[in-house]
Amino acid sequence: MQISDQITERYSYERVVESICALNWTSLSREDLSNVARAYYYFSVQFRENLEIACRLFPDDDKLRQLSLGECATDNLSPWPGVALPGEKLDHDEFMRRLLELPADDSNRWAFIDQIGLQYLGTVRRMDPDARARSIASYEDGGLERLFRAILTAPHWDSDLLRAFRHFLVQHIAFDEDPDQGHGALSRHLAPDDRILPLWLECRNLLVAAAPTLLS
């Protein structure tokens, strides 16, 4: 894997990130937003797996070790009622799994979302490990922060599930935005390029399948 200090070229995957952020997030109903949260759980699983791949590829990388400590077996999202006890250490995808068990508006789409979520994981798991490792930098160094800010423009956050999801998003923005010590600073040396484009395309497809209103 080529390592560089910064991304100086504009890649197609960045335009896909922009297109995701430009979806109609402000139109989402409570049910739509709950569906997005459930779909995002599957994204969070592949995020952890990609980070694990990056750590295996670069076992002596101190920055990746620090990043892993902030994403896996950590209490930086704890506590949250019904999800995590004070000081409880969880992988972030486990926090997502638990919050999905909180009360929310009934949704008859969740079986379908689980189906497309598992298909999504199957697709990502067949992708090149080097590309999956590189994707971490694009997620942490601005990509997910922009996505989370877009999701937060949705108007309805008044169920237990959605309040917990909002906590997850807001905290992750804080984790990523510090230019020197944030998660972006710990990962940008992985130097993503358009080999990661399929990962962002699959992310967009997953979110739109979960909430087709996003295309309205």
Summary of the structure (lengths in Angstrom):
residues: 216
radius of gyration: 16.4
end to end distance: 39.5
largest distance: 47.2
contacts: 695
relative contact order: 0.23
helix: 65%
strand: 2%
